[in-house]
Amino acid sequence: MAIQTWDEIHKQLDEAVAHIRKTIDSTPKVGIILGTGLGSLVDGIEMTGTVGYETIPHFPVSTVESHAGRLLFGKLRGKDVVAMQGRFHFYEGYSFQQIAFPVRVMKKLGMETLVVSNAAGGMNPNFVAGDIMLIKDHINFFPGNPLIGPNDDSWGDRFPDMYEVYNRKYLAMAKAVAIEQGLRMQEGVYVGLTGPCLETAAEYRMLRGFGADAVGMSTVPEVITAHHQKNRILAFSIITDMGLPDNMHPCSLDDVIGTASKTEPKLRDLIAGCVERMDV
């Protein structure tokens, strides 16, 4: 797929934002991306408006079960937020620039902080299915990067320093909120792969050897995009299944969604508690 110029990207961003502004009059400082099986995390948001992805010019459309495909606007613990109820994956056939597009749109709408959630397979033997993992770092095993192509210096550096991609202040804040809520929370490194296949036992062993604690098929492209455009980032995984190479079990999408749904209320409260404390 051809790499777009920034003139093309800016034109498409302006058209997308203009469409959203026809019905939404808010400046959300916090953007939230809801992962597989996590769509009802929005239950705590005092909704002021919604916009379907299919109506927004140039916006991708969700094709995965449990991804509703809407931008939701409202207030969460007094903060103006926009939530993506449904995200986009490389395995759906989208380019990395297309995956990055909604994160760029949220930035144009006023986003300063991005909160990301996902469903992931656990590889750390200290984890169990149903745990929440605070993402402290990531490994990019995708065959590309949303920043490939020409750079616009007004948006971000040509060679972004990946030091402290996941905001240290927010990491400490999330740990404090989890303790206050009496929540068992893990911390670890997330590795992003293309999917849509789940990993083999040999692949789990390899990834664990590289230092990864959880694996999934999203998050890394969006985080790179947000970091490039100077957003602060806080990210969580729900561990929906365990990839222990010497103790493998069959896993289906229904299993993933089921586990995510059970843990979802805890993550909802955790994210709400974090957003309440954010200085935005």
Stockholm file with secondary structure:
# STOCKHOLM 1.0

chainA/1-280         MAIQTWDEIHKQLDEAVAHIRKTIDSTPKVGIILGTGLGSLVDGIEMTGTVGYETIPHFPVSTVESHAGRLLFGKLRGKDVVAMQGRFHFYEGYSFQQIAFPVRVMKKLGMETLVVSNAAGGMNPNFVAGDIMLIKDHINFFPGNPLIGPNDDSWGDRFPDMYEVYNRKYLAMAKAVAIEQGLRMQEGVYVGLTGPCLETAAEYRMLRGFGADAVGMSTVPEVITAHHQKNRILAFSIITDMGLPDNMHPCSLDDVIGTASKTEPKLRDLIAGCVERMDV
#=GR chainA/1-280 SS CCCCCHHHHHHHHHHHHHHHHTTCCCCCSEEEEECTTCGGGGGGSEEEEEEEGGGSTTCCCCCSTTCCCEEEEEEETTEEEEEEESCCCGGGTCCHHHHHHHHHHHHHHTCCEEEEEEEEEECSTTCCTTCEEEEEEEEECSSCCTTCSCCCTTTSCSSCCCTTSSCHHHHHHHHHHHHHTTCCEEEEEEEECCCSSCCCHHHHHHHHHTTCSEEESSSHHHHHHHHHTTCEEEEEEEEEEECCTTSCCCCCHHHHHHHHHHHHHHHHHHHHHHHHHCCC
#=GC SS_cons         CCCCCHHHHHHHHHHHHHHHHTTCCCCCSEEEEECTTCGGGGGGSEEEEEEEGGGSTTCCCCCSTTCCCEEEEEEETTEEEEEEESCCCGGGTCCHHHHHHHHHHHHHHTCCEEEEEEEEEECSTTCCTTCEEEEEEEEECSSCCTTCSCCCTTTSCSSCCCTTSSCHHHHHHHHHHHHHTTCCEEEEEEEECCCSSCCCHHHHHHHHHTTCSEEESSSHHHHHHHHHTTCEEEEEEEEEEECCTTSCCCCCHHHHHHHHHHHHHHHHHHHHHHHHHCCC
//
